[in-house]
């Protein structure tokens, strides 16, 4: 990982474990967008991208381009699923 990215994440006071989870979700989204674009173009050879999806996701997170929010916590007695 690029040292500058990890430095920016630290400066933003983001928990590194939360950052990894958020970046993984963003990377999945980027990957699915890339796959959809490749499928639409119909190219036989895979498209070369300058950056891996995980690096791109961490960079976006460090630059503040990713918006996220915390879920409300549920207590032990709350039902998680409606019937």
N, C-alpha and C positions, 0 to 999 in steps of 0.2 A: 504494500500500500504506500502511496505517496506520503511522505512525511508532512508536507504542507496540509494535506487533508486532515490528518489526525490532529495537527496543531490547531487548525480552525475549529474542529469539533470540541477540543478542550477549551478553547477561548469562548465558545458559545455556551459553556457550562452544561453540556449535554452528557448524560450518563452514557458511558461507552457501551454498556450492555443494551440499553434502549436504542442506541444508535445502530447497533448491529441488527436488531430486529426490524427496525424501520427501514434500514438500507436493504435488507433482504426482501422485504415486501416491494420496495420500489424497484429493485433489480428484477423481480419476477414480472412486474408490470412492463418494464422496459423490454425485457426479453420477449414477452408476448406481443408487444407492439412491433418489434423487429421481425418476428416470425410472420406476423400478419402482413407486414409490408413486403416481405420476401415472397409470400404466397401470392399476393396480388400482382407483383411484378412478373411472376412466372419465370424468373431466371433459373437456369439449370445449375449454374455455379453459385455457391453461397456468397452472399454479400459480405465484403470485408469492412468491418467497423474499426475506427481508430482506437476505441477504448472498450475494455470488457464491461459487461453490464454491472458487475459489483463495484468497480471503480467509478463508473459513471454515477451510480446511485449514491455512493459515499460523497462524491464531489457535489452533487445536487443538494444533499443533506447539509454539507458543510457550508455551502453558499446560501443556505436558507431558502432554497427554491421548493422545498418539500414542506407542505403543511400537514400537521398531524394533531390529533387531540386524544386525550385519554378517555377511556370508557368509564362510566360510572361503576363504582364497586358495588357488588351485591352482597347482602349478608347471607349467612348460612341457611336461613329459613326461606329465603326468596326462591321462587321457582324460576329456573333458567329458561324453561321451554313452556310455551302456552299450549294448551290442549284443544 
